[in-house]
């Protein structure tokens, strides 16, 4: 049951990540400022995860008393990484297409295994190294059309955001051994929402703006589910397996971007996508 459960979780996360990228890009395209979008959807995500705790997992509240000072510091830091990661992520979506963002976001297939090796002592086999190399080639084809070009500012922001999210995931993997996934998701997102509220006060941003509120609400729902499911998934599998199993999300964004955002992709980028698909099929061999 465990392999099936983690496969279902990973598949669901990949779909939700694609939808989150699409909803946020569409909102920004329709004129919602990236900072306003960030603040509003983080608040919505925090509220939804709070409801999840107080309605469905109230018994877990007692476990908060057992969280030690060191864990609280790490939860606080994880919340900041989540907030700043989304800050860079939203900023990058203003500068690049959702298709390009989604494929560049797969640079986590390089970051996460390396971070897991350094901080979680997860083993890096020859098979994992080969898959990482193959993924890197596919990402290169997709993001540069196989040309040696200087990365655009939006591309750099995507990669930086992905790095922060990768560090955040590694921290949550460690914290999840001591704190229930539901509690961890709620606390981390609440800290991130608190940071966003502080930013809104400093910059005098209207957090009650109703512009494209439907898209922002959908973003909040998807991000709440993503945060919760990721924390559940990484506790039942290793980080490399997890990150490789969500690799197909760019293809959903490819379809959504072409059909609804008038975005395009070149033939060589499709070749890169095929490389990613083939690599994804091979990933089952990396199961725990």
C-alpha positions as CSV (number, residue, x, y, z in Angstrom):
1,X,0.0,0.0,0.0
2,X,2.9,2.4,0.8
3,X,4.3,2.5,-2.8
4,X,0.7,3.1,-4.1
5,X,0.0,5.8,-1.6
6,X,3.2,7.8,-2.3
7,X,2.5,7.4,-6.0
8,X,-1.0,8.8,-5.6
9,X,0.2,11.7,-3.4
10,X,3.0,12.6,-5.9
11,X,0.6,12.5,-8.9
12,X,-1.8,14.7,-7.0
13,X,0.9,17.2,-6.0
14,X,2.1,17.4,-9.6
15,X,-1.4,18.4,-10.8
16,X,-1.8,20.9,-8.1
17,X,1.5,22.5,-8.7
18,X,0.6,23.0,-12.4
19,X,-2.7,24.5,-11.4
20,X,-1.1,26.8,-8.9
21,X,1.3,28.1,-11.5
22,X,-1.5,28.6,-14.0
23,X,-3.8,30.4,-11.5
24,X,-1.0,32.7,-10.4
25,X,0.2,33.5,-13.9
26,X,-3.4,34.2,-15.1
27,X,-4.0,36.5,-12.1
28,X,-0.8,38.4,-12.8
29,X,-1.6,38.6,-16.5
30,X,-5.0,40.1,-15.6
31,X,-3.4,42.9,-13.6
32,X,-3.1,41.6,-10.1
33,X,0.2,42.9,-8.6
34,X,2.5,40.0,-7.6
35,X,2.8,41.2,-4.0
36,X,-0.9,41.6,-3.5
37,X,-1.4,38.1,-5.0
38,X,1.3,36.7,-2.6
39,X,-0.2,38.2,0.5
40,X,-3.8,37.3,-0.3
41,X,-3.2,33.6,-1.3
42,X,-0.9,33.0,1.7
43,X,-3.5,34.3,4.1
44,X,-6.2,32.1,2.4
45,X,-3.9,29.1,2.6
46,X,-3.2,29.7,6.2
47,X,-6.8,30.1,7.1
48,X,-7.7,26.8,5.2
49,X,-4.9,24.9,7.0
50,X,-6.1,26.4,10.3
51,X,-9.7,25.1,9.6
52,X,-8.2,21.7,8.8
53,X,-6.6,21.5,12.2
54,X,-9.5,22.9,14.3
55,X,-12.2,20.9,12.5
56,X,-10.6,17.6,11.5
57,X,-7.4,17.3,13.6
58,X,-8.1,19.1,16.8
59,X,-6.5,16.2,18.8
60,X,-3.1,17.2,17.3
61,X,-3.2,20.6,19.0
62,X,-1.9,18.9,22.3
63,X,1.2,17.9,20.4
64,X,2.2,21.5,20.0
65,X,3.2,21.6,23.6
66,X,5.9,19.0,22.9
67,X,7.6,21.1,20.2
68,X,11.0,22.1,21.5
69,X,12.6,25.5,21.1
70,X,15.0,24.2,18.3
71,X,12.0,22.9,16.3
72,X,10.2,26.2,16.7
73,X,13.2,28.1,15.3
74,X,13.3,25.7,12.3
75,X,9.6,26.1,11.7
76,X,10.0,29.9,11.8
77,X,12.9,29.7,9.3
78,X,10.9,27.3,7.1
79,X,8.0,29.8,7.1
80,X,10.4,32.6,6.0
81,X,11.8,30.4,3.2
82,X,8.3,29.6,2.1
83,X,7.3,33.3,2.1
84,X,10.5,34.5,0.3
85,X,10.3,31.6,-2.2
86,X,6.8,32.7,-3.2
87,X,7.9,36.3,-3.3
88,X,10.5,35.4,-5.9
89,X,8.2,32.9,-7.6
90,X,5.4,35.5,-8.2
91,X,8.0,38.1,-9.3
92,X,9.3,35.7,-11.9
93,X,5.9,34.9,-13.2
94,X,5.5,38.5,-14.1
95,X,8.7,38.2,-16.3
96,X,8.4,34.7,-17.9
97,X,5.8,32.4,-19.3
98,X,4.0,29.8,-17.1
99,X,5.5,27.1,-19.5
100,X,9.0,28.3,-19.0
101,X,8.5,28.7,-15.2
102,X,7.2,25.2,-14.9
103,X,10.1,23.6,-16.7
104,X,12.7,25.7,-14.9
105,X,11.1,24.8,-11.7
106,X,12.2,21.2,-12.4
107,X,15.7,22.3,-11.5
108,X,14.6,21.0,-8.1
109,X,15.5,17.6,-9.5
110,X,19.1,18.8,-9.1
111,X,18.8,20.8,-5.9
112,X,16.8,18.3,-3.8
113,X,18.9,15.1,-4.3
114,X,22.1,17.1,-3.6
115,X,20.6,18.8,-0.5
116,X,19.2,15.4,0.7
117,X,22.7,13.9,0.3
118,X,24.3,16.7,2.3
119,X,21.8,17.1,5.1
120,X,19.7,14.0,5.2
121,X,22.4,11.5,4.3
122,X,20.3,10.0,1.6
123,X,22.4,7.8,-0.7
124,X,23.2,9.0,-4.2
125,X,23.5,6.0,-6.5
126,X,24.9,5.9,-10.0
127,X,21.3,5.5,-11.2
128,X,20.3,8.7,-9.5
129,X,23.3,10.6,-10.8
130,X,22.5,9.5,-14.4
131,X,18.8,10.5,-14.0
132,X,19.9,13.9,-12.7
133,X,22.2,14.4,-15.6
134,X,19.4,13.3,-18.1
135,X,17.0,15.7,-16.4
136,X,19.5,18.5,-16.6
137,X,19.9,17.9,-20.3
138,X,16.1,18.0,-20.8
139,X,15.8,21.2,-18.8
140,X,18.6,22.8,-20.9
141,X,16.8,22.0,-24.1
142,X,13.5,23.3,-22.8
143,X,14.7,26.6,-21.2
144,X,17.3,27.6,-23.8
145,X,16.2,25.9,-27.0
146,X,19.6,24.2,-26.9
147,X,21.4,27.5,-27.3
148,X,24.1,28.9,-25.0
149,X,22.4,32.1,-24.0
150,X,22.5,34.4,-21.0
151,X,19.6,33.6,-18.7
152,X,16.9,36.2,-18.5
153,X,16.0,37.9,-15.1
154,X,12.8,35.9,-14.9
155,X,14.6,32.6,-15.4
156,X,17.1,33.5,-12.7
157,X,14.3,34.3,-10.3
158,X,12.6,31.0,-11.0
159,X,15.8,29.1,-10.2
160,X,16.4,31.1,-7.0
161,X,12.8,30.5,-5.9
162,X,13.2,26.7,-6.7
163,X,16.4,26.6,-4.6
164,X,14.5,28.2,-1.6
165,X,11.6,25.8,-2.0
166,X,14.1,22.9,-2.2
167,X,15.8,24.0,1.1
168,X,12.3,24.4,2.6
169,X,11.4,20.9,1.6
170,X,14.5,19.4,3.2
171,X,13.8,21.3,6.4
172,X,10.2,20.0,6.4
173,X,11.5,16.4,5.9
174,X,13.6,16.8,9.1
175,X,10.8,18.5,11.0
176,X,8.3,16.0,9.9
177,X,10.0,13.3,12.0
178,X,9.1,15.3,15.1
179,X,6.0,17.2,14.2
180,X,2.8,15.9,12.6
181,X,2.4,16.8,8.9
182,X,-0.9,18.6,9.6
183,X,0.6,20.7,12.4
184,X,3.8,21.4,10.5
185,X,1.9,22.6,7.4
186,X,-0.3,24.9,9.5
187,X,2.5,26.4,11.5
188,X,4.9,27.0,8.6
189,X,2.1,28.5,6.4
190,X,0.9,30.7,9.3
191,X,4.4,32.1,9.8
192,X,4.7,32.8,6.0
193,X,1.3,34.5,6.1
194,X,2.4,36.6,9.1
195,X,5.5,37.7,7.2
196,X,3.2,38.7,4.2
197,X,0.9,40.7,6.5
198,X,3.9,42.5,7.9
199,X,5.0,43.3,4.4
200,X,1.5,44.6,3.6
201,X,1.7,47.0,6.5
202,X,5.2,48.3,5.6
203,X,4.3,48.8,1.9
204,X,0.7,49.8,2.6
205,X,-0.8,47.1,0.3
206,X,-4.6,46.7,0.3
207,X,-5.1,43.1,1.3
208,X,-8.8,43.4,0.9
209,X,-8.7,44.1,-2.8
210,X,-11.3,42.0,-4.7
211,X,-9.5,42.1,-8.1
212,X,-9.5,38.6,-9.5
213,X,-10.4,37.3,-6.1
214,X,-11.7,34.0,-7.6
215,X,-8.3,33.2,-9.0
216,X,-6.5,34.2,-5.8
217,X,-8.9,32.0,-3.8
218,X,-8.1,29.1,-6.1
219,X,-4.4,29.8,-5.7
220,X,-4.8,29.7,-1.9
221,X,-6.7,26.4,-2.0
222,X,-4.1,24.7,-4.3
223,X,-1.2,26.0,-2.3
224,X,-2.7,24.8,1.0
225,X,-3.2,21.3,-0.5
226,X,0.3,21.3,-2.0
227,X,1.9,22.2,1.3
228,X,0.0,19.6,3.2
229,X,0.4,16.8,0.7
230,X,4.2,17.5,0.2
231,X,4.7,17.2,4.0
232,X,2.8,13.9,4.0
233,X,4.6,12.5,1.0
234,X,8.2,13.3,2.0
235,X,7.6,11.4,5.3
236,X,6.8,8.1,3.4
237,X,9.5,8.3,0.7
238,X,13.0,9.6,0.0
239,X,13.4,13.1,-1.4
240,X,14.8,12.0,-4.7
241,X,11.9,9.7,-5.5
242,X,9.5,12.4,-4.5
243,X,11.0,15.1,-6.7
244,X,11.3,12.8,-9.7
245,X,7.8,11.6,-9.5
246,X,6.3,15.1,-9.8
247,X,8.3,15.8,-12.9
248,X,5.4,15.7,-15.4
249,X,3.8,18.9,-14.1
250,X,5.3,21.0,-16.8
251,X,3.3,19.2,-19.5
252,X,0.1,20.2,-17.8
253,X,1.3,23.8,-17.9
254,X,2.3,23.4,-21.5
255,X,-1.3,22.6,-22.4
256,X,-2.8,25.2,-20.1
257,X,-0.3,27.9,-21.3
258,X,-0.9,27.2,-25.0
259,X,-4.7,27.0,-24.7
260,X,-5.5,29.8,-22.2
261,X,-2.4,32.0,-21.9
262,X,-1.4,32.3,-25.6
263,X,2.1,30.9,-24.8
264,X,4.2,28.9,-27.2
265,X,7.0,26.4,-27.3
266,X,9.7,25.4,-29.8
267,X,10.3,21.9,-31.3
268,X,13.6,21.5,-29.5
269,X,11.9,22.2,-26.2
270,X,9.4,19.4,-27.0
271,X,12.5,17.1,-27.4
272,X,13.6,18.2,-24.0
273,X,10.1,17.3,-22.6
274,X,10.4,13.8,-24.1
275,X,13.7,13.4,-22.4
276,X,12.0,14.3,-19.1
277,X,9.2,11.8,-19.7
278,X,11.6,8.9,-20.5
279,X,13.6,9.8,-17.3
280,X,10.3,9.8,-15.3
281,X,9.5,6.3,-16.5
282,X,12.9,5.2,-15.2
283,X,12.3,6.7,-11.8
284,X,10.3,3.8,-10.4
285,X,13.6,2.0,-10.0
286,X,14.6,4.5,-7.4
287,X,11.7,3.4,-5.1
288,X,12.7,2.9,-1.5
